[in-house]
Amino acid sequence: MAYIITDACVSCGACADQCPVSAIAEGDGKYEINPDVCVSCGACADQCPVSAIEEG
């Protein structure tokens, strides 16, 4: 199941830099993960400084 970014996101971009499939892009007020591209590797969640990424 794809990961999701919660409203706790501070838009730092650390997650997008770590995504091996470029599934993360800046959205309206926070970053967003495209569930059709996400491979559920968890690399983004490991890099989030505010723990805003969780399994969806």
N, C-alpha and C positions, 0 to 999 in steps of 0.2 A: 504494500500500500504506500502511496506517495506521502511524502512529508508535507506539512503545512507550516506557514509562518503566522504566528499569533499577533494580536495587537500590541504585544510587548516589544515588537520590533522597533529599533531605534534608527533604522535605515543607515547602518554603518557600511554595509556592502561586503562584510567579511565572508558571508555565506556564498555570495555570487562568485567570489574569487576562487572558492574551493570546489565548486560544482564541476565534476568531470564531464557532464553532458550539457552544460549551459542551460539548465532548466530554470534558473533563477534570474528574474529581472526586476528592476525598480518599478514599483507600482504607485498607486495613489496613497501616499503617506507611509508606506512600508514596502518591503520587498515581497515578491510573490513567487511561488513555485508552480510551474506548469505541470500538472499531474500527468499529462500525456507524455512528457519527456522524462520526468523524474524516474530514476532507477532504484530508489530507496536505499542508497548506499550509506546514508547517514553522515557523510563528510561535512555537510553544511551544519548539521546540528552540533557536531564536535567543535566547530569554530565560532558559534554564536556566543558573544560575550554576555548576553542577557537571557540566555536559554529560551529564546522565543520560537524555536523550531521544534516541532514534535511530530510523531507519526500520526498521519491522518487516518 
